[in-house]
Amino acid sequence: MSLEDQTIQNFITLVETQWPLFADCQAELEQLQANLPSDKEEMSDTIADWCESHPAILDALDAISQQPQSDRVPGHQGNAPPPPDPKLYQEMLQNAMRRNQPPSKTKP
């Protein structure tokens, strides 16, 4: 897996598993997600640049990056499938954000 794929996937994992880190910057995160480039290398660079302006998130991303990554899927013989394309990464990030946002309050 390329460094770009790892950065993007680790960031998505961070959004899914450590949502409280994003509590004070949800609008910025939404803007980031809406403006992600369609090229994996540019997407990875954009995410890394955004994280640099959010030190707690950058530290958490670095911690995830230090964890050993497996190239195999549990229970699967052979190599893992190829990483998703950039459009799928954008959808994955958007879905992770939606799952973690508090439900909107609607009037009865």
N, CA and C atoms as an extended XYZ file, in Angstrom:
324
Properties=species:S:1:pos:R:3:atomname:S:1:resname:S:1:resid:I:1 pbc="F F F"
N         0.850       -1.164        0.000 N   MET     1
C         0.000        0.000        0.000 CA  MET     1
C         0.900        1.232        0.000 C   MET     1
N         0.539        2.215       -0.797 N   SER     2
C         1.355        3.412       -0.907 CA  SER     2
C         1.208        4.298        0.330 C   SER     2
N         2.154        5.192        0.510 N   LEU     3
C         2.114        6.127        1.632 CA  LEU     3
C         0.868        7.005        1.546 C   LEU     3
N         0.486        7.385        0.332 N   GLU     4
C        -0.714        8.201        0.154 CA  GLU     4
C        -1.956        7.463        0.631 C   GLU     4
N        -2.076        6.194        0.236 N   ASP     5
C        -3.225        5.393        0.660 CA  ASP     5
C        -3.247        5.237        2.176 C   ASP     5
N        -2.086        5.011        2.776 N   GLN     6
C        -2.019        4.855        4.223 CA  GLN     6
C        -2.461        6.126        4.940 C   GLN     6
N        -1.991        7.280        4.454 N   THR     7
C        -2.358        8.548        5.077 CA  THR     7
C        -3.861        8.762        5.007 C   THR     7
N        -4.440        8.537        3.845 N   ILE     8
C        -5.879        8.749        3.663 CA  ILE     8
C        -6.667        7.773        4.530 C   ILE     8
N        -6.306        6.501        4.489 N   GLN     9
C        -7.035        5.500        5.263 CA  GLN     9
C        -6.876        5.727        6.759 C   GLN     9
N        -5.692        6.127        7.198 N   ASN    10
C        -5.491        6.408        8.618 CA  ASN    10
C        -6.326        7.613        9.059 C   ASN    10
N        -6.432        8.612        8.215 N   PHE    11
C        -7.242        9.782        8.548 CA  PHE    11
C        -8.719        9.392        8.663 C   PHE    11
N        -9.202        8.579        7.747 N   ILE    12
C       -10.591        8.115        7.795 CA  ILE    12
C       -10.808        7.300        9.075 C   ILE    12
N        -9.854        6.444        9.422 N   THR    13
C        -9.944        5.671       10.662 CA  THR    13
C        -9.993        6.594       11.863 C   THR    13
N        -9.206        7.642       11.832 N   LEU    14
C        -9.197        8.609       12.924 CA  LEU    14
C       -10.558        9.280       13.071 C   LEU    14
N       -11.156        9.660       11.960 N   VAL    15
C       -12.490       10.276       12.000 CA  VAL    15
C       -13.503        9.287       12.572 C   VAL    15
N       -13.395        8.025       12.186 N   GLU    16
C       -14.341        7.015       12.651 CA  GLU    16
C       -14.161        6.657       14.125 C   GLU    16
N       -12.933        6.656       14.607 N   THR    17
C       -12.679        6.121       15.943 CA  THR    17
C       -12.379        7.167       17.009 C   THR    17
N       -11.999        8.374       16.600 N   GLN    18
C       -11.635        9.396       17.577 CA  GLN    18
C       -12.340       10.714       17.268 C   GLN    18
N       -13.631       10.616       17.048 N   TRP    19
C       -14.432       11.769       16.659 CA  TRP    19
C       -14.304       12.961       17.614 C   TRP    19
N       -14.175       12.765       18.933 N   PRO    20
C       -14.054       13.930       19.827 CA  PRO    20
C       -12.909       14.876       19.460 C   PRO    20
N       -11.871       14.369       18.812 N   LEU    21
C       -10.781       15.246       18.367 CA  LEU    21
C       -11.259       16.305       17.377 C   LEU    21
N       -12.351       16.021       16.682 N   PHE    22
C       -12.854       16.901       15.635 CA  PHE    22
C       -13.994       17.791       16.109 C   PHE    22
N       -14.328       17.722       17.406 N   ALA    23
C       -15.488       18.444       17.935 CA  ALA    23
C       -15.406       19.946       17.698 C   ALA    23
N       -14.219       20.520       17.816 N   ASP    24
C       -14.077       21.965       17.672 CA  ASP    24
C       -13.804       22.418       16.241 C   ASP    24
N       -13.727       21.492       15.323 N   CYS    25
C       -13.395       21.885       13.947 CA  CYS    25
C       -14.257       21.164       12.914 C   CYS    25
N       -15.504       20.887       13.271 N   GLN    26
C       -16.379       20.150       12.359 CA  GLN    26
C       -16.615       20.899       11.050 C   GLN    26
N       -16.800       22.224       11.144 N   ALA    27
C       -17.026       23.002        9.915 CA  ALA    27
C       -15.800       22.941        9.007 C   ALA    27
N       -14.621       23.018        9.615 N   GLU    28
C       -13.388       22.921        8.834 CA  GLU    28
C       -13.241       21.535        8.210 C   GLU    28
N       -13.610       20.506        8.959 N   LEU    29
C       -13.537       19.140        8.447 CA  LEU    29
C       -14.491       18.958        7.268 C   LEU    29
N       -15.688       19.519        7.387 N   GLU    30
C       -16.639       19.443        6.278 CA  GLU    30
C       -16.097       20.164        5.047 C   GLU    30
N       -15.461       21.313        5.266 N   GLN    31
C       -14.880       22.053        4.152 CA  GLN    31
C       -13.736       21.257        3.521 C   GLN    31
N       -12.915       20.643        4.361 N   LEU    32
C       -11.835       19.794        3.852 CA  LEU    32
C       -12.403       18.684        2.980 C   LEU    32
N       -13.402       17.978        3.505 N   GLN    33
C       -13.996       16.860        2.772 CA  GLN    33
C       -14.591       17.326        1.450 C   GLN    33
N       -15.239       18.477        1.453 N   ALA    34
C       -15.882       18.987        0.236 CA  ALA    34
C       -14.862       19.417       -0.819 C   ALA    34
N       -13.660       19.777       -0.382 N   ASN    35
C       -12.658       20.311       -1.317 CA  ASN    35
C       -11.491       19.373       -1.581 C   ASN    35
N       -11.634       18.095       -1.218 N   LEU    36
C       -10.538       17.166       -1.461 CA  LEU    36
C       -10.309       16.976       -2.958 C   LEU    36
N        -9.052       17.019       -3.373 N   PRO    37
C        -8.740       16.779       -4.791 CA  PRO    37
C        -9.074       15.342       -5.189 C   PRO    37
N        -9.180       15.110       -6.472 N   SER    38
C        -9.531       13.772       -6.957 CA  SER    38
C        -8.302       12.907       -7.208 C   SER    38
N        -7.119       13.448       -7.016 N   ASP    39
C        -5.870       12.701       -7.158 CA  ASP    39
C        -5.411       12.235       -5.779 C   ASP    39
N        -5.035       10.957       -5.650 N   LYS    40
C        -4.659       10.409       -4.342 CA  LYS    40
C        -3.487       11.147       -3.711 C   LYS    40
N        -2.469       11.477       -4.483 N   GLU    41
C        -1.299       12.151       -3.926 CA  GLU    41
C        -1.685       13.544       -3.414 C   GLU    41
N        -2.461       14.282       -4.202 N   GLU    42
C        -2.901       15.606       -3.774 CA  GLU    42
C        -3.842       15.513       -2.576 C   GLU    42
N        -4.707       14.486       -2.564 N   MET    43
C        -5.621       14.275       -1.450 CA  MET    43
C        -4.837       14.022       -0.175 C   MET    43
N        -3.845       13.168       -0.244 N   SER    44
C        -3.010       12.863        0.911 CA  SER    44
C        -2.284       14.114        1.400 C   SER    44
N        -1.736       14.893        0.474 N   ASP    45
C        -1.032       16.126        0.838 CA  ASP    45
C        -1.977       17.133        1.486 C   ASP    45
N        -3.195       17.242        0.967 N   THR    46
C        -4.183       18.170        1.508 CA  THR    46
C        -4.561       17.773        2.937 C   THR    46
N        -4.763       16.486        3.150 N   ILE    47
C        -5.090       15.990        4.491 CA  ILE    47
C        -3.925       16.265        5.449 C   ILE    47
N        -2.709       15.969        5.018 N   ALA    48
C        -1.534       16.195        5.863 CA  ALA    48
C        -1.384       17.676        6.212 C   ALA    48
N        -1.583       18.544        5.225 N   ASP    49
C        -1.493       19.988        5.476 CA  ASP    49
C        -2.555       20.440        6.464 C   ASP    49
N        -3.782       19.924        6.307 N   TRP    50
C        -4.872       20.291        7.215 CA  TRP    50
C        -4.551       19.833        8.626 C   TRP    50
N        -4.029       18.639        8.754 N   CYS    51
C        -3.701       18.101       10.078 CA  CYS    51
C        -2.589       18.902       10.754 C   CYS    51
N        -1.679       19.467        9.978 N   GLU    52
C        -0.607       20.267       10.559 CA  GLU    52
C        -1.147       21.492       11.298 C   GLU    52
N        -2.298       21.993       10.873 N   SER    53
C        -2.880       23.145       11.559 CA  SER    53
C        -3.758       22.721       12.738 C   SER    53
N        -3.831       21.413       13.008 N   HIS    54
C        -4.585       20.855       14.130 CA  HIS    54
C        -3.666       19.861       14.852 C   HIS    54
N        -2.802       20.365       15.759 N   PRO    55
C        -1.761       19.518       16.370 CA  PRO    55
C        -2.266       18.247       17.059 C   PRO    55
N        -3.391       18.307       17.754 N   ALA    56
C        -3.890       17.109       18.432 CA  ALA    56
C        -4.270       16.036       17.416 C   ALA    56
N        -4.860       16.462       16.311 N   ILE    57
C        -5.247       15.518       15.257 CA  ILE    57
C        -4.002       14.965       14.576 C   ILE    57
N        -3.013       15.825       14.340 N   LEU    58
C        -1.759       15.374       13.732 CA  LEU    58
C        -1.070       14.339       14.619 C   LEU    58
N        -1.048       14.594       15.927 N   ASP    59
C        -0.435       13.627       16.846 CA  ASP    59
C        -1.157       12.286       16.803 C   ASP    59
N        -2.482       12.320       16.772 N   ALA    60
C        -3.260       11.080       16.720 CA  ALA    60
C        -3.033       10.357       15.392 C   ALA    60
N        -2.932       11.115       14.309 N   LEU    61
C        -2.672       10.516       12.997 CA  LEU    61
C        -1.286        9.868       12.986 C   LEU    61
N        -0.314       10.545       13.565 N   ASP    62
C         1.032        9.964       13.652 CA  ASP    62
C         1.019        8.675       14.467 C   ASP    62
N         0.244        8.666       15.565 N   ALA    63
C         0.159        7.462       16.398 CA  ALA    63
C        -0.446        6.298       15.620 C   ALA    63
N        -1.485        6.571       14.851 N   ILE    64
C        -2.091        5.513       14.032 CA  ILE    64
C        -1.094        5.032       12.982 C   ILE    64
N        -0.343        5.958       12.411 N   SER    65
C         0.622        5.601       11.369 CA  SER    65
C         1.731        4.703       11.892 C   SER    65
N         2.033        4.799       13.189 N   GLN    66
C         3.091        3.995       13.788 CA  GLN    66
C         2.652        2.558       14.070 C   GLN    66
N         1.337        2.312       14.086 N   GLN    67
C         0.844        0.965       14.344 CA  GLN    67
C         1.141        0.079       13.145 C   GLN    67
N         1.495       -1.183       13.382 N   PRO    68
C         1.789       -2.073       12.257 CA  PRO    68
C         0.556       -2.280       11.377 C   PRO    68
N         0.784       -2.227       10.098 N   GLN    69
C        -0.283       -2.440        9.127 CA  GLN    69
C        -0.101       -3.818        8.505 C   GLN    69
N        -1.189       -4.498        8.298 N   SER    70
C        -1.137       -5.816        7.671 CA  SER    70
C        -1.591       -5.697        6.232 C   SER    70
N        -0.898       -6.385        5.358 N   ASP    71
C        -1.288       -6.388        3.950 CA  ASP    71
C        -2.313       -7.470        3.647 C   ASP    71
N        -2.696       -8.221        4.657 N   ARG    72
C        -3.648       -9.305        4.449 CA  ARG    72
C        -4.941       -9.034        5.192 C   ARG    72
N        -6.002       -9.509        4.611 N   VAL    73
C        -7.310       -9.398        5.236 CA  VAL    73
C        -7.525      -10.642        6.084 C   VAL    73
N        -7.971      -10.515        7.332 N   PRO    74
C        -8.180      -11.701        8.169 CA  PRO    74
C        -9.126      -12.700        7.505 C   PRO    74
N        -8.743      -13.964        7.538 N   GLY    75
C        -9.584      -15.001        6.963 CA  GLY    75
C        -9.541      -15.062        5.453 C   GLY    75
N        -8.634      -14.330        4.861 N   HIS    76
C        -8.551      -14.263        3.408 CA  HIS    76
C        -7.199      -14.814        2.972 C   HIS    76
N        -7.201      -15.655        1.975 N   GLN    77
C        -5.962      -16.194        1.446 CA  GLN    77
C        -5.425      -15.249        0.375 C   GLN    77
N        -4.168      -14.923        0.472 N   GLY    78
C        -3.563      -14.055       -0.534 CA  GLY    78
C        -3.533      -12.615       -0.071 C   GLY    78
N        -3.245      -11.716       -0.989 N   ASN    79
C        -3.124      -10.304       -0.664 CA  ASN    79
C        -4.483       -9.631       -0.568 C   ASN    79
N        -4.492       -8.530        0.142 N   ALA    80
C        -5.717       -7.741        0.259 CA  ALA    80
C        -6.043       -7.132       -1.097 C   ALA    80
N        -7.299       -6.785       -1.318 N   PRO    81
C        -7.661       -6.153       -2.581 CA  PRO    81
C        -6.957       -4.804       -2.703 C   PRO    81
N        -6.845       -4.289       -3.932 N   PRO    82
C        -6.174       -3.008       -4.109 CA  PRO    82
C        -6.915       -1.894       -3.372 C   PRO    82
N        -6.201       -0.844       -2.982 N   PRO    83
C        -6.851        0.254       -2.280 CA  PRO    83
C        -7.898        0.937       -3.148 C   PRO    83
N        -8.870        1.578       -2.512 N   PRO    84
C        -9.927        2.242       -3.263 CA  PRO    84
C        -9.410        3.421       -4.074 C   PRO    84
N       -10.218        3.842       -5.026 N   ASP    85
C        -9.853        5.021       -5.804 CA  ASP    85
C       -10.221        6.281       -5.021 C   ASP    85
N        -9.746        7.443       -5.446 N   PRO    86
C        -9.988        8.682       -4.684 CA  PRO    86
C       -11.461        9.002       -4.453 C   PRO    86
N       -12.323        8.720       -5.414 N   LYS    87
C       -13.752        9.003       -5.218 CA  LYS    87
C       -14.308        8.159       -4.074 C   LYS    87
N       -13.871        6.922       -3.972 N   LEU    88
C       -14.325        6.060       -2.886 CA  LEU    88
C       -13.792        6.563       -1.546 C   LEU    88
N       -12.560        7.060       -1.544 N   TYR    89
C       -12.015        7.651       -0.313 CA  TYR    89
C       -12.871        8.838        0.132 C   TYR    89
N       -13.274        9.667       -0.817 N   GLN    90
C       -14.111       10.817       -0.483 CA  GLN    90
C       -15.435       10.353        0.121 C   GLN    90
N       -16.033        9.325       -0.459 N   GLU    91
C       -17.286        8.781        0.065 CA  GLU    91
C       -17.080        8.170        1.454 C   GLU    91
N       -15.973        7.472        1.646 N   MET    92
C       -15.685        6.854        2.939 CA  MET    92
C       -15.554        7.924        4.028 C   MET    92
N       -14.863        9.019        3.716 N   LEU    93
C       -14.697       10.096        4.685 CA  LEU    93
C       -16.036       10.756        4.975 C   LEU    93
N       -16.804       11.001        3.936 N   GLN    94
C       -18.122       11.616        4.116 CA  GLN    94
C       -19.015       10.725        4.973 C   GLN    94
N       -19.010        9.438        4.724 N   ASN    95
C       -19.824        8.509        5.510 CA  ASN    95
C       -19.365        8.454        6.965 C   ASN    95
N       -18.057        8.467        7.193 N   ALA    96
C       -17.533        8.456        8.562 CA  ALA    96
C       -17.968        9.715        9.300 C   ALA    96
N       -17.953       10.840        8.610 N   MET    97
C       -18.375       12.092        9.235 CA  MET    97
C       -19.864       12.048        9.571 C   MET    97
N       -20.661       11.543        8.669 N   ARG    98
C       -22.110       11.456        8.907 CA  ARG    98
C       -22.431       10.557       10.089 C   ARG    98
N       -21.745        9.426       10.181 N   ARG    99
C       -22.005        8.484       11.272 CA  ARG    99
C       -21.680        9.081       12.630 C   ARG    99
N       -20.741        9.995       12.673 N   ASN   100
C       -20.277       10.519       13.947 CA  ASN   100
C       -20.899       11.842       14.352 C   ASN   100
N       -21.618       12.481       13.462 N   GLN   101
C       -22.253       13.739       13.826 CA  GLN   101
C       -23.511       13.458       14.631 C   GLN   101
N       -23.791       14.335       15.612 N   PRO   102
C       -25.012       14.132       16.387 CA  PRO   102
C       -26.231       14.266       15.487 C   PRO   102
N       -27.301       13.539       15.785 N   PRO   103
C       -28.499       13.618       14.940 CA  PRO   103
C       -29.055       15.040       14.952 C   PRO   103
N       -29.563       15.450       13.811 N   SER   104
C       -30.137       16.792       13.737 CA  SER   104
C       -31.462       16.816       14.490 C   SER   104
N       -31.682       17.928       15.116 N   LYS   105
C       -32.910       18.060       15.908 CA  LYS   105
C       -34.022       18.590       15.002 C   LYS   105
N       -35.072       17.805       14.894 N   THR   106
C       -36.208       18.205       14.070 CA  THR   106
C       -37.391       18.464       14.979 C   THR   106
N       -38.196       19.411       14.571 N   LYS   107
C       -39.382       19.735       15.377 CA  LYS   107
C       -40.489       18.746       15.040 C   LYS   107
N       -41.246       18.298       16.061 N   PRO   108
C       -42.321       17.326       15.819 CA  PRO   108
C       -43.482       17.936       15.050 C   PRO   108
